[in-house]
Amino acid sequence: MQRAYRESTRAVGAIICAVGIAMVVITLARGGGPLALGVIVGVAFAALGALRVVIANRLTPPSDKT
C-alpha cells in the first residue's frame, strides 16, 4: 500500500509539472509576455510539481533486496 502511495505521489507531481509547462508554452504561443499571468502560474505549477517529485524521491526509504 505504501508503494502505491509513493508512486501515485510521483505521478501526480509529474502531471502537475507537465500542466505547468503546457501553460507556459500556450501562453507564450498566444502572444503573452514573460510577466503574463499564464507564464507566472505555469512556472509555479512546474516548480511545485517538480519539487513534489524530488521530495517524494528523497523521502523514499531504501528498499530491502535480500
N, C-alpha and C positions, 0 to 999 in steps of 0.2 A: 504494500500500500504506500509506503514511504517513497519508493522508487517512482511510482506513478505520479505522486505529488511533485517530486523534483522535476521529472520530465515535462509535466504539464506547465510548471512554472517557467521552465526554459522555453517551451513552445510559445506561451503567451508573451513572454518578453521579446522573442524574435518577431512575432506578429506585430506587436506594438512598434517595434523598431522599423519594420518594413512599412507600416502605415505612416509613420513619421517621415520616412524618406520619400514615400509617394506624395505626401502632402507638399513637401518642398519642391519636388520635381513638377508637380501640377501647377503650383503657384507660380513658379518661375516660367513655365511654358506659357501661362496665360498673361504674362507681362508684369507680374508682381516684382517689386524690388526686394533688396535684401532685408528691409525692415517691414515687409508686408506681414500681416497677421498670420497668413498660412505658413510662411517661412519660419517665423518665430515659434509658432505652436508645433510645426513639423520637426524642427530641431529639438524642441523639448521632448516630444514623443520619442524621437530616435534615441536621444541621450538616455532617457529614463528606461526605455526598453532594453538598450544595450547594458545599462547598469544593472538591471534586473537579472539578465543572463549571467553577467560577470559575478554578481553576488551569489546567485544560485550555484554556480560552478565552484566558488571558493568555499561555500558552506557545506559542500557535499563531503561526507565522511569517506575516508579511503575504503575501498572495497576489500573484503577479505577473500582472497583467492587461494584457499588452502586445499 
